[in-house]
Amino acid sequence: MIKYSSEAYTKPIWQGDTVEMEMFWPIKKDGEEVKVKLAYPVDEVISLCNSRLEREFVNGRDYTVEDGCIVIPENSEITVTPWEEIILDKPQEGAQLNIEASIAGKYLFFSESSAISDKQYTVKYKHSGKWQGVIPCRPDGKLSKIVEKIKRGDDFTFAFFGDSITVGANSSGTDWINVPPYAPIWPKTVCNELERRYGGKISYINHAVGGKTSDWGVEEFKTLHEGENADLFVVAFGMNDFTNPKFEENIRTIMSYIWEKNPECEIILISTMLPNMYAKGFFNGQDKQEEILEKIAKEYSSVVLAPVTSVHKELLKNKFYFDMTGNCVNHPNDFLVAIYAQTVLAVLD
């Protein structure tokens, strides 16, 4: 039976031969066999549970492994979602938002509750595959001040600034979802794991706000961070910026504001996960932002890029978008929240 732990949750997806807590959503299309591809071809399933990690399913009865995929048979006790319940013929009754699908005349199932994660499953498995994408790391000489503090177990202040993903959507441990396994939001996960690994006490600041862009970040930074100071600052805008022509300028301005408060502060720039291409109008330029952030980061020894976009792109080569979403549109589920944490930790560790 899979058990949540910070150590398992933050084990990098790109390392080793065992994936600890990968999630998937079994979806059935037009009478097709339900065959789930994971990040790697599966050699052996160690455990497969519901997303709340409360129930384990039986290999050979509820699922089998065939050609590196998890196959869900007709008589399985794993609940399979018909495609027609995700891509809808009419607006969703009682939804917080009605999201038009990119398929003409259709609508996309949407929820900010546990309604989506409760249809998903968590698997621990062994594989013999090799990660083919970008491996997040800290370039030599980068973030030297904060890395030394972390190694010594010093106390320091860690600040986060961004949009709803940095607020915590859609982690199971948020106040508005609050279901097992109660996984913390990714900024908290990063802080908790650094304290677990190295000791020291991390003071935590998070002024992220849902739905905001980097324009708002520039406008509100000085007000929100008045009287505060940080040793390490994470800037994580992008999902709502789309093709904002001021994106680069805004990020540079926010960095200048950080350094006005503390010239010694070091900075991590986060490139966003990608939105769902089935959500009409939401996928619009986010895949180009990482190149801008990388260019900025290369100019400073005190700035590094955490390339979440690249990691998400690599996962999307094998996994269905719906395996990693918390709201079907632009928020991560616990698995992709863990990817955020793993990527940030990789540029610090």
Residue frames as qw, qx, qy, qz and C-alpha x, y, z in Angstrom:
[[0.000, 0.889, 0.458, 0.000, 0.00, 0.00, 0.00],
 [0.389, 0.498, -0.029, 0.774, 1.37, 3.40, -0.98],
 [0.404, -0.736, -0.381, 0.387, 1.96, 5.79, 1.92],
 [0.234, 0.909, 0.010, 0.344, 2.46, 9.51, 1.56],
 [0.645, -0.548, -0.031, 0.532, 5.81, 10.82, 2.74],
 [0.113, 0.928, -0.158, -0.317, 7.72, 13.96, 1.88],
 [0.347, -0.484, 0.713, 0.370, 10.70, 11.82, 0.86],
 [0.490, 0.282, 0.794, 0.225, 8.66, 9.73, -1.59],
 [0.306, 0.858, 0.380, -0.159, 6.76, 12.75, -2.89],
 [0.076, 0.931, -0.243, -0.261, 9.92, 14.68, -3.70],
 [0.646, -0.208, 0.628, 0.380, 11.96, 11.86, -5.23],
 [0.222, 0.542, -0.348, -0.732, 12.79, 13.16, -8.73],
 [0.845, 0.371, 0.256, -0.287, 10.83, 11.54, -11.54],
 [0.598, 0.713, -0.362, -0.045, 13.99, 11.61, -13.67],
 [0.007, -0.582, 0.782, -0.222, 16.08, 9.51, -11.24],
 [0.420, -0.187, 0.836, -0.302, 16.22, 5.82, -10.43],
 [0.228, -0.020, -0.876, -0.424, 14.20, 2.82, -11.56],
 [0.150, -0.508, -0.827, 0.187, 11.19, 3.28, -9.27],
 [0.148, -0.411, -0.149, -0.887, 8.48, 5.94, -9.52],
 [0.058, -0.084, -0.787, 0.608, 6.87, 6.47, -6.13],
 [0.204, 0.536, 0.611, -0.545, 3.60, 8.41, -6.50],
 [0.046, 0.049, -0.530, -0.845, 2.59, 8.87, -10.13],
 [0.455, 0.383, 0.548, -0.588, -1.08, 9.55, -10.87],
 [0.034, -0.033, -0.736, -0.675, -3.33, 8.68, -13.79],
 [0.537, 0.258, 0.310, -0.741, -6.97, 9.04, -14.79],
 [0.292, 0.091, 0.909, 0.283, -8.42, 5.97, -16.55],
 [0.429, 0.472, 0.041, -0.769, -10.59, 7.26, -19.41],
 [0.514, 0.203, 0.815, 0.173, -12.55, 5.20, -21.92],
 [0.269, 0.469, -0.254, -0.802, -13.09, 6.37, -25.50],
 [0.671, 0.352, -0.310, -0.575, -15.62, 4.84, -27.92],
 [0.983, -0.036, 0.028, -0.179, -15.46, 1.28, -26.66],
 [0.529, 0.598, -0.554, 0.236, -11.66, 1.18, -26.78],
 [0.800, -0.259, -0.433, 0.324, -9.63, -0.86, -24.29],
 [0.279, -0.947, 0.092, -0.131, -8.56, 1.27, -21.31],
 [0.857, 0.081, -0.103, 0.498, -4.79, 1.26, -21.63],
 [0.239, -0.969, 0.020, 0.055, -2.86, 3.75, -19.48],
 [0.697, 0.404, -0.220, 0.550, 0.63, 4.97, -20.38],
 [0.531, -0.792, -0.110, 0.281, 2.76, 6.29, -17.54],
 [0.009, -0.918, 0.327, 0.225, 5.92, 8.40, -17.54],
 [0.001, 0.487, -0.850, -0.198, 7.92, 5.24, -18.28],
 [0.739, 0.016, -0.585, -0.334, 6.97, 1.82, -19.65],
 [0.669, -0.504, 0.363, -0.408, 6.01, -0.28, -16.63],
 [0.380, 0.310, -0.871, 0.039, 8.07, -3.33, -15.71],
 [0.406, -0.305, -0.835, 0.211, 6.30, -4.11, -12.45],
 [0.359, -0.669, -0.102, -0.643, 3.53, -2.47, -10.43],
 [0.249, 0.108, -0.763, 0.586, 4.41, -2.40, -6.74],
 [0.050, 0.484, 0.716, -0.501, 1.13, -0.86, -5.61],
 [0.063, -0.330, -0.447, -0.829, -1.89, 0.84, -7.20],
 [0.087, -0.456, -0.688, 0.558, -4.29, 2.83, -5.02],
 [0.103, 0.871, 0.439, 0.197, -7.02, 5.42, -5.31],
 [0.306, 0.664, -0.120, 0.672, -5.79, 9.01, -5.18],
 [0.483, -0.743, 0.150, -0.439, -6.60, 9.29, -1.46],
 [0.325, 0.403, -0.818, 0.251, -4.31, 6.29, -0.79],
 [0.581, -0.228, 0.476, -0.619, -7.11, 4.62, 1.15],
 [0.899, 0.143, 0.346, -0.228, -7.68, 1.55, -1.02],
 [0.134, -0.487, 0.763, 0.403, -5.30, -0.76, -2.88],
 [0.817, 0.354, -0.058, -0.452, -6.34, -2.59, -6.05],
 [0.781, -0.213, 0.583, 0.067, -5.42, -6.13, -7.10],
 [0.163, 0.535, -0.667, -0.493, -3.08, -6.96, -9.96],
 [0.020, -0.003, -0.975, -0.220, -4.67, -9.55, -12.22],
 [0.066, 0.592, 0.789, -0.151, -8.19, -8.65, -11.18],
 [0.073, 0.876, 0.269, -0.394, -8.46, -4.86, -11.28],
 [0.305, 0.863, -0.315, -0.250, -5.62, -4.26, -13.70],
 [0.917, 0.013, 0.220, 0.332, -2.87, -5.99, -15.64],
 [0.123, -0.759, 0.379, 0.516, 0.43, -4.82, -17.12],
 [0.779, 0.376, 0.457, 0.207, 0.73, -5.30, -20.87],
 [0.573, 0.542, 0.172, 0.590, 3.39, -3.85, -23.18],
 [0.356, 0.058, -0.257, 0.897, 4.50, -1.43, -20.49],
 [0.316, -0.356, -0.128, -0.870, 0.98, -0.05, -19.93],
 [0.230, 0.106, 0.794, -0.552, -1.63, -0.51, -17.20],
 [0.331, -0.181, -0.680, -0.628, -4.75, -2.13, -18.67],
 [0.386, 0.010, 0.555, -0.737, -8.09, -1.83, -16.87],
 [0.063, -0.170, -0.933, -0.310, -10.42, -4.78, -17.68],
 [0.386, -0.433, -0.428, -0.693, -14.21, -4.56, -17.88],
 [0.697, -0.521, -0.487, -0.068, -14.77, -6.26, -14.48],
 [0.446, 0.170, -0.423, 0.770, -12.29, -4.04, -12.60],
 [0.326, -0.762, -0.503, 0.244, -13.24, -2.24, -9.41],
 [0.277, -0.285, 0.105, 0.912, -11.25, 0.73, -10.69],
 [0.352, 0.761, 0.443, -0.318, -13.73, 3.31, -11.91],
 [0.416, 0.092, 0.489, 0.762, -13.25, 4.33, -15.53],
 [0.196, 0.630, 0.222, -0.718, -14.53, 7.70, -16.76],
 [0.586, 0.550, 0.533, 0.265, -16.21, 7.82, -20.19],
 [0.355, 0.062, 0.218, 0.907, -14.72, 10.46, -22.52],
 [0.121, -0.619, -0.504, -0.590, -18.22, 11.92, -22.89],
 [0.498, -0.781, -0.355, 0.125, -18.17, 12.90, -19.19],
 [0.507, -0.423, 0.073, 0.748, -15.05, 15.03, -19.78],
 [0.000, 0.049, -0.413, -0.909, -15.81, 16.57, -23.17],
 [0.251, 0.444, 0.721, -0.470, -19.43, 17.57, -22.70],
 [0.210, 0.486, 0.665, 0.527, -22.23, 18.26, -25.17],
 [0.168, -0.835, -0.297, -0.431, -23.68, 21.10, -23.08],
 [0.011, -0.644, 0.426, -0.635, -22.59, 23.46, -20.29],
 [0.448, -0.064, -0.825, 0.339, -21.90, 21.71, -17.00],
 [0.473, -0.717, -0.332, -0.389, -24.67, 22.10, -14.44],
 [0.667, -0.740, -0.074, 0.053, -23.57, 23.66, -11.15],
 [0.767, 0.131, -0.066, 0.624, -20.01, 24.33, -12.30],
 [0.319, -0.697, -0.099, 0.634, -18.06, 27.28, -10.92],
 [0.132, 0.582, -0.385, -0.704, -17.09, 28.08, -14.51],
 [0.835, 0.417, 0.351, -0.078, -18.33, 26.84, -17.85],
 [0.262, -0.574, 0.571, 0.525, -15.24, 26.15, -19.95],
 [0.758, 0.561, -0.077, -0.325, -15.66, 25.90, -23.70],
 [0.801, -0.165, 0.487, 0.307, -13.71, 23.06, -25.23],
 [0.035, -0.530, 0.510, 0.677, -11.41, 23.52, -28.20],
 [0.143, 0.229, 0.901, 0.339, -13.74, 21.10, -30.01],
 [0.232, -0.155, -0.221, -0.935, -16.51, 23.16, -31.61],
 [0.636, -0.345, -0.322, -0.611, -19.80, 23.10, -29.70],
 [0.771, -0.239, -0.562, 0.181, -18.36, 21.14, -26.75],
 [0.333, -0.826, 0.224, -0.395, -17.60, 22.02, -23.12],
 [0.514, 0.309, -0.718, 0.352, -14.88, 20.80, -20.77],
 [0.703, -0.576, -0.417, 0.027, -15.60, 19.25, -17.38],
 [0.213, 0.569, -0.345, 0.715, -14.27, 21.59, -14.69],
 [0.678, -0.670, -0.295, -0.070, -13.94, 21.48, -10.92],
 [0.152, 0.669, -0.490, 0.538, -11.82, 23.09, -8.21],
 [0.754, -0.451, 0.309, -0.365, -12.89, 20.50, -5.62],
 [0.366, -0.365, 0.852, 0.083, -11.70, 16.89, -5.28],
 [0.797, 0.384, 0.257, -0.388, -14.15, 15.83, -8.01],
 [0.650, 0.639, -0.401, -0.093, -11.31, 15.27, -10.47],
 [0.050, 0.533, -0.813, 0.228, -8.66, 13.82, -8.18],
 [0.643, -0.083, 0.632, -0.424, -11.26, 11.37, -6.87],
 [0.873, 0.433, 0.047, -0.218, -11.42, 9.90, -10.39],
 [0.442, 0.699, -0.552, 0.106, -7.62, 9.52, -10.48],
 [0.958, -0.272, -0.059, 0.071, -5.33, 6.79, -9.15],
 [0.105, -0.848, 0.519, -0.036, -1.82, 6.64, -7.72],
 [0.983, 0.130, -0.110, 0.065, 0.74, 4.01, -8.68],
 [0.323, -0.741, 0.575, 0.128, 4.19, 2.97, -7.50],
 [0.941, 0.324, 0.101, -0.015, 6.10, 0.97, -10.09],
 [0.541, -0.470, 0.504, 0.483, 9.46, -0.19, -11.36],
 [0.656, 0.744, 0.045, -0.115, 10.77, 0.58, -14.84],
 [0.737, -0.184, 0.323, 0.565, 13.89, 0.22, -16.94],
 [0.407, 0.818, 0.269, 0.306, 13.35, 3.38, -18.94],
 [0.498, -0.159, -0.063, 0.850, 15.55, 6.45, -19.14],
 [0.079, 0.840, 0.293, -0.451, 14.44, 10.05, -18.77],
 [0.592, 0.383, 0.403, 0.583, 14.75, 11.70, -22.18],
 [0.057, 0.920, 0.253, 0.294, 14.02, 15.30, -21.25],
 [0.109, 0.713, -0.338, 0.604, 15.68, 18.20, -19.46],
 [0.684, -0.360, -0.542, 0.330, 17.12, 17.27, -16.06],
 [0.174, -0.934, -0.022, -0.313, 16.72, 20.26, -13.73],
 [0.776, -0.188, -0.235, 0.555, 19.92, 21.22, -11.97],
 [0.192, -0.950, -0.002, 0.246, 21.82, 24.18, -10.54],
 [0.670, 0.640, -0.161, 0.341, 24.53, 25.45, -12.88],
 [0.708, -0.149, -0.279, 0.632, 27.97, 25.74, -11.29],
 [0.268, 0.057, -0.144, 0.951, 28.40, 28.90, -9.27],
 [0.317, -0.486, -0.357, -0.732, 24.70, 29.71, -9.09],
 [0.653, -0.625, -0.182, -0.387, 22.85, 30.51, -5.83],
 [0.589, 0.236, -0.618, 0.464, 26.08, 30.04, -3.89],
 [0.153, -0.365, 0.450, -0.801, 24.96, 32.05, -0.85],
 [0.760, -0.202, 0.115, -0.607, 21.71, 30.23, -0.20],
 [0.883, 0.126, -0.452, -0.027, 23.19, 26.81, -1.01],
 [0.373, 0.304, -0.651, 0.587, 25.86, 27.32, 1.66],
 [0.415, -0.279, 0.372, -0.782, 23.19, 28.36, 4.18],
 [0.893, -0.045, -0.162, -0.417, 21.16, 25.23, 3.35],
 [0.752, 0.231, -0.578, 0.216, 24.21, 22.97, 3.69],
 [0.167, 0.288, -0.619, 0.711, 25.10, 24.47, 7.08],
 [0.317, -0.530, -0.783, 0.074, 21.53, 24.11, 8.30],
 [0.080, -0.068, -0.208, 0.973, 21.23, 27.88, 8.80],
 [0.230, 0.671, 0.611, -0.351, 17.89, 29.59, 9.27],
 [0.110, -0.083, 0.372, 0.918, 16.70, 31.66, 6.31],
 [0.439, 0.500, 0.384, -0.640, 13.62, 33.29, 4.78],
 [0.232, 0.117, 0.820, 0.510, 12.07, 31.85, 1.61],
 [0.358, 0.470, 0.230, -0.773, 9.53, 33.98, -0.30],
 [0.319, 0.275, 0.830, 0.367, 7.13, 32.98, -3.09],
 [0.269, 0.530, 0.092, -0.799, 5.21, 35.20, -5.51],
 [0.006, -0.026, 0.827, 0.562, 2.98, 34.15, -8.36],
 [0.541, -0.111, -0.324, -0.768, -0.48, 32.98, -9.38],
 [0.826, -0.270, 0.068, -0.489, -2.96, 30.31, -8.25],
 [0.882, 0.150, -0.430, 0.123, -0.53, 27.43, -8.77],
 [0.364, 0.313, -0.553, 0.681, 1.77, 29.01, -6.16],
 [0.536, -0.389, 0.199, -0.722, -1.24, 29.69, -3.91],
 [0.354, -0.215, 0.879, -0.235, -1.57, 25.91, -3.89],
 [0.797, 0.329, 0.137, -0.488, -4.23, 24.95, -6.42],
 [0.759, -0.308, -0.170, -0.547, -5.05, 22.02, -6.61],
 [0.224, 0.303, -0.859, 0.345, -3.13, 20.28, -3.83],
 [0.579, -0.409, -0.686, -0.164, -5.14, 17.80, -1.77],
 [0.484, -0.338, -0.537, 0.603, -3.91, 19.52, 1.40],
 [0.003, -0.290, -0.054, -0.956, -5.36, 22.96, 0.65],
 [0.236, 0.146, 0.593, -0.756, -8.09, 24.32, 2.92],
 [0.596, 0.287, -0.025, -0.749, -10.66, 24.23, 0.10],
 [0.703, 0.190, -0.633, -0.263, -9.97, 20.63, -0.96],
 [0.353, -0.470, 0.631, -0.506, -8.60, 19.07, 2.23],
 [0.967, 0.000, -0.017, -0.255, -8.77, 15.36, 1.42],
 [0.731, -0.394, 0.497, 0.251, -6.22, 12.54, 1.86],
 [0.784, -0.170, -0.363, 0.474, -3.30, 12.32, 1.39],
 [0.260, -0.943, -0.124, 0.166, -3.34, 16.02, 2.40],
 [0.713, 0.145, 0.108, 0.677, -0.27, 16.76, 0.28],
 [0.179, -0.722, -0.126, 0.656, 1.01, 20.28, 1.02],
 [0.472, 0.876, 0.034, -0.094, 1.18, 22.96, -1.66],
 [0.836, 0.341, -0.117, 0.414, 4.47, 22.92, -3.57],
 [0.122, 0.750, -0.334, 0.557, 6.06, 25.95, -1.81],
 [0.660, -0.566, 0.343, -0.356, 5.40, 24.33, 1.57],
 [0.995, 0.045, 0.043, 0.080, 6.65, 20.99, 0.27],
 [0.593, 0.591, -0.271, 0.475, 9.94, 22.59, -0.78],
 [0.180, -0.703, 0.404, -0.557, 10.41, 24.25, 2.61],
 [0.861, -0.360, 0.234, -0.274, 9.41, 21.12, 4.54],
 [0.962, 0.192, -0.048, 0.189, 11.78, 18.92, 2.55],
 [0.394, 0.661, -0.360, 0.527, 14.74, 21.31, 2.90],
 [0.444, -0.622, 0.413, -0.495, 14.20, 21.36, 6.66],
 [0.970, -0.147, 0.144, -0.133, 13.92, 17.54, 6.72],
 [0.863, 0.376, -0.144, 0.305, 17.11, 17.07, 4.72],
 [0.490, 0.469, -0.273, 0.682, 19.33, 19.74, 6.21],
 [0.406, -0.526, -0.506, 0.551, 17.83, 21.07, 9.43],
 [0.102, -0.001, 0.050, 0.994, 17.53, 24.77, 10.08],
 [0.196, 0.623, 0.639, -0.407, 14.35, 26.78, 10.22],
 [0.194, 0.254, 0.501, 0.804, 12.80, 28.33, 7.12],
 [0.195, 0.498, 0.376, -0.757, 10.66, 31.41, 7.55],
 [0.301, 0.356, 0.793, 0.391, 7.94, 31.30, 4.90],
 [0.225, 0.499, 0.092, -0.832, 6.41, 34.16, 2.90],
 [0.241, 0.268, 0.820, 0.445, 3.82, 33.57, 0.15],
 [0.240, 0.505, 0.217, -0.800, 1.87, 36.45, -1.41],
 [0.011, 0.063, 0.803, 0.593, 0.72, 34.62, -4.54],
 [0.467, 0.343, 0.382, -0.720, -2.86, 35.33, -5.67],
 [0.517, 0.291, 0.788, 0.166, -5.01, 33.29, -8.03],
 [0.435, 0.769, 0.461, 0.088, -5.74, 34.58, -11.51],
 [0.105, -0.920, 0.120, 0.359, -2.98, 37.18, -11.49],
 [0.760, 0.570, -0.007, 0.312, -0.41, 38.10, -14.13],
 [0.644, -0.085, -0.120, 0.751, 3.09, 39.53, -13.95],
 [0.018, 0.604, 0.155, 0.782, 1.52, 42.98, -14.57],
 [0.621, -0.708, -0.185, -0.280, -0.22, 42.64, -11.21],
 [0.839, -0.256, -0.187, 0.442, 3.03, 41.41, -9.70],
 [0.403, 0.294, -0.032, 0.866, 4.74, 44.65, -10.65],
 [0.256, -0.642, -0.182, -0.699, 1.85, 46.79, -9.41],
 [0.721, -0.613, -0.120, -0.300, 1.45, 45.09, -6.03],
 [0.776, 0.113, -0.462, 0.414, 4.92, 43.86, -5.12],
 [0.210, 0.354, -0.406, 0.816, 5.99, 46.79, -2.94],
 [0.560, -0.413, 0.076, -0.714, 2.67, 46.94, -1.09],
 [0.932, -0.185, -0.257, -0.179, 2.47, 43.21, -0.41],
 [0.832, 0.022, -0.331, 0.445, 6.10, 42.86, 0.65],
 [0.048, -0.796, 0.191, -0.573, 6.36, 46.06, 2.68],
 [0.499, -0.649, 0.446, -0.362, 8.44, 45.45, 5.79],
 [0.963, -0.077, 0.257, -0.006, 9.48, 41.97, 4.64],
 [0.145, 0.741, -0.628, -0.190, 12.81, 40.64, 3.51],
 [0.984, 0.048, 0.148, -0.090, 13.96, 37.31, 2.09],
 [0.398, -0.555, 0.645, 0.343, 17.19, 35.41, 1.45],
 [0.179, 0.019, 0.868, 0.462, 15.70, 33.43, -1.42],
 [0.463, 0.419, 0.202, -0.755, 12.82, 34.50, -3.65],
 [0.342, 0.195, 0.862, 0.320, 10.78, 32.41, -6.09],
 [0.357, 0.408, -0.054, -0.839, 8.96, 34.24, -8.90],
 [0.262, 0.128, 0.944, 0.155, 6.32, 32.05, -10.57],
 [0.483, 0.546, 0.179, -0.661, 4.10, 33.95, -12.98],
 [0.012, -0.268, 0.776, 0.571, 3.15, 32.84, -16.47],
 [0.208, 0.345, 0.915, 0.034, -0.03, 30.76, -16.61],
 [0.192, 0.804, 0.508, -0.243, -2.23, 33.85, -16.90],
 [0.124, -0.652, 0.253, 0.704, 0.24, 35.97, -18.89],
 [0.754, 0.556, 0.349, -0.001, -0.32, 34.17, -22.19],
 [0.656, 0.381, 0.159, 0.632, 1.60, 36.17, -24.84],
 [0.239, -0.932, -0.158, 0.221, 1.92, 39.24, -22.62],
 [0.599, 0.661, -0.099, 0.442, 4.39, 41.51, -24.47],
 [0.139, -0.807, 0.352, -0.453, 5.53, 42.92, -21.11],
 [0.939, -0.309, -0.149, -0.004, 6.28, 39.53, -19.54],
 [0.751, 0.151, -0.236, 0.598, 10.08, 39.86, -19.70],
 [0.063, 0.570, -0.151, 0.805, 10.00, 43.49, -18.61],
 [0.659, -0.589, -0.042, -0.465, 7.71, 42.62, -15.69],
 [0.930, -0.218, -0.205, 0.213, 9.90, 39.77, -14.45],
 [0.556, 0.294, -0.212, 0.748, 12.97, 42.03, -14.60],
 [0.209, -0.625, 0.068, -0.749, 11.10, 44.77, -12.70],
 [0.830, -0.504, -0.111, -0.212, 10.02, 42.34, -9.96],
 [0.850, -0.006, -0.218, 0.480, 13.65, 41.19, -9.67],
 [0.270, 0.480, -0.173, 0.817, 14.79, 44.80, -9.29],
 [0.522, -0.633, -0.005, -0.572, 12.23, 45.31, -6.51],
 [0.925, -0.305, -0.198, 0.109, 13.54, 42.19, -4.73],
 [0.705, 0.130, -0.182, 0.673, 17.10, 43.52, -4.90],
 [0.079, -0.671, 0.061, -0.735, 16.02, 46.96, -3.68],
 [0.738, -0.595, 0.002, -0.318, 14.91, 45.23, -0.47],
 [0.753, -0.486, 0.418, 0.146, 17.91, 42.91, -0.25],
 [0.396, 0.745, -0.471, -0.259, 20.81, 43.19, -2.73],
 [0.115, -0.401, 0.908, -0.026, 22.09, 39.80, -1.51],
 [0.744, 0.165, 0.479, -0.435, 18.81, 37.98, -2.19],
 [0.072, -0.193, 0.864, 0.460, 18.99, 35.11, -4.68],
 [0.611, 0.305, 0.086, -0.725, 16.14, 34.29, -7.05],
 [0.326, 0.082, 0.916, 0.221, 14.55, 31.25, -8.66],
 [0.462, 0.277, -0.198, -0.819, 12.42, 31.85, -11.76],
 [0.508, 0.141, 0.840, -0.129, 9.74, 29.21, -12.37],
 [0.295, 0.103, -0.579, -0.753, 8.49, 28.42, -15.85],
 [0.650, -0.007, 0.335, -0.682, 4.85, 27.39, -15.66],
 [0.442, 0.170, 0.879, 0.049, 3.21, 24.03, -16.30],
 [0.103, -0.035, -0.558, -0.823, 1.18, 24.11, -19.51],
 [0.564, 0.161, 0.348, -0.731, -2.60, 24.54, -19.72],
 [0.577, 0.214, 0.788, -0.007, -4.91, 22.00, -21.31],
 [0.000, 0.140, -0.560, -0.816, -5.12, 22.27, -25.10],
 [0.092, -0.474, -0.844, -0.234, -8.71, 21.04, -24.85],
 [0.126, -0.734, -0.450, 0.493, -9.60, 24.23, -22.91],
 [0.413, 0.712, 0.337, 0.457, -10.45, 26.87, -25.50],
 [0.057, 0.914, -0.018, 0.402, -8.35, 30.03, -25.25],
 [0.668, -0.727, 0.153, 0.046, -6.16, 28.92, -22.33],
 [0.780, -0.128, 0.325, 0.519, -3.14, 27.62, -24.28],
 [0.354, 0.900, 0.150, 0.206, -1.65, 30.84, -25.61],
 [0.304, 0.815, -0.320, 0.375, 2.08, 31.42, -25.37],
 [0.674, -0.667, 0.289, -0.129, 2.96, 29.79, -22.05],
 [0.949, 0.025, 0.174, 0.263, 5.24, 27.33, -23.86],
 [0.544, 0.650, -0.057, 0.528, 7.44, 30.22, -25.04],
 [0.336, -0.904, 0.098, -0.247, 8.01, 31.83, -21.61],
 [0.869, -0.398, 0.134, 0.260, 10.71, 29.43, -20.42],
 [0.684, 0.381, 0.106, 0.613, 13.09, 30.66, -23.13],
 [0.019, -0.841, 0.011, -0.541, 12.62, 34.24, -21.83],
 [0.674, -0.715, 0.127, -0.131, 13.23, 33.20, -18.23],
 [0.907, -0.077, 0.113, 0.399, 16.29, 31.16, -19.17],
 [0.466, 0.620, 0.020, 0.630, 17.77, 34.17, -20.96],
 [0.299, -0.846, 0.107, -0.429, 17.26, 36.32, -17.85],
 [0.857, -0.500, 0.118, 0.036, 18.70, 33.68, -15.51],
 [0.850, 0.215, 0.024, 0.481, 21.87, 33.33, -17.58],
 [0.222, 0.789, -0.075, 0.568, 22.71, 36.99, -16.92],
 [0.367, -0.710, 0.341, -0.495, 23.08, 36.62, -13.13],
 [0.373, 0.200, -0.870, 0.253, 24.93, 34.25, -10.82],
 [0.198, 0.020, 0.666, -0.718, 22.22, 34.91, -8.23],
 [0.686, 0.257, 0.096, -0.674, 19.35, 33.78, -10.50],
 [0.128, -0.134, 0.958, 0.220, 18.46, 30.28, -11.68],
 [0.613, 0.042, -0.331, -0.716, 15.65, 28.79, -13.75],
 [0.441, 0.002, 0.860, -0.256, 13.46, 25.95, -12.47],
 [0.268, 0.192, -0.594, -0.734, 12.25, 24.54, -15.84],
 [0.507, 0.194, 0.721, -0.430, 8.82, 23.15, -14.95],
 [0.640, 0.551, -0.082, -0.529, 7.62, 23.76, -18.52],
 [0.384, 0.499, -0.752, -0.194, 10.29, 21.45, -19.95],
 [0.155, -0.101, 0.944, -0.273, 9.58, 18.71, -17.41],
 [0.575, 0.369, 0.479, -0.551, 5.83, 18.93, -18.09],
 [0.573, 0.573, -0.356, -0.464, 6.45, 18.81, -21.86],
 [0.191, 0.355, -0.914, -0.041, 8.49, 15.63, -21.44],
 [0.332, 0.108, 0.839, -0.417, 5.78, 14.01, -19.34],
 [0.600, 0.489, 0.185, -0.605, 3.17, 14.94, -21.96],
 [0.345, 0.447, -0.726, -0.392, 5.06, 12.89, -24.54],
 [0.238, 0.001, -0.971, 0.026, 3.87, 9.76, -22.71],
 [0.009, 0.392, 0.778, -0.492, 1.12, 10.76, -20.31],
 [0.006, -0.690, -0.579, -0.435, -2.34, 12.16, -21.07],
 [0.002, -0.461, 0.168, -0.871, -2.88, 15.74, -19.85],
 [0.661, -0.502, -0.166, -0.532, -5.81, 14.55, -17.73],
 [0.830, -0.165, -0.454, 0.278, -3.45, 12.30, -15.71],
 [0.505, -0.013, -0.292, 0.812, -1.78, 15.41, -14.28],
 [0.114, -0.458, -0.145, -0.870, -4.57, 17.95, -13.89],
 [0.061, -0.233, -0.749, 0.618, -6.46, 19.08, -10.81],
 [0.332, 0.514, 0.357, -0.706, -9.17, 21.12, -12.57],
 [0.663, 0.452, 0.568, 0.182, -8.99, 19.94, -16.22],
 [0.332, 0.930, 0.119, 0.106, -7.78, 23.38, -17.32],
 [0.391, 0.731, -0.306, 0.469, -4.66, 24.88, -15.75],
 [0.468, -0.672, 0.450, -0.357, -4.03, 23.55, -12.24],
 [0.374, 0.336, -0.863, 0.043, -1.89, 20.54, -11.26],
 [0.858, -0.403, -0.241, -0.210, -3.01, 17.49, -9.30],
 [0.667, -0.686, 0.281, 0.066, -0.84, 16.16, -6.47],
 [0.865, 0.079, 0.274, 0.413, 1.48, 14.43, -8.95],
 [0.466, 0.651, 0.112, 0.588, 2.26, 17.58, -10.93],
 [0.355, -0.904, 0.103, -0.216, 2.44, 19.61, -7.70],
 [0.826, -0.424, 0.270, 0.255, 5.18, 17.17, -6.68],
 [0.712, 0.404, 0.211, 0.534, 6.93, 17.83, -10.02],
 [0.026, 0.916, -0.030, 0.400, 7.01, 21.55, -9.13],
 [0.609, -0.749, 0.256, -0.044, 8.61, 20.74, -5.79],
 [0.891, -0.063, 0.283, 0.349, 11.07, 18.25, -7.31],
 [0.561, 0.640, 0.131, 0.508, 12.18, 20.80, -9.91],
 [0.146, -0.915, 0.149, -0.346, 12.76, 23.58, -7.39],
 [0.771, -0.561, 0.297, 0.059, 14.60, 21.25, -5.02],
 [0.875, 0.212, 0.200, 0.386, 16.81, 20.10, -7.90],
 [0.392, 0.729, -0.049, 0.559, 18.12, 23.62, -8.45],
 [0.371, -0.808, 0.270, -0.369, 18.87, 23.95, -4.72],
 [0.916, -0.357, 0.181, -0.036, 20.07, 20.50, -3.71]]
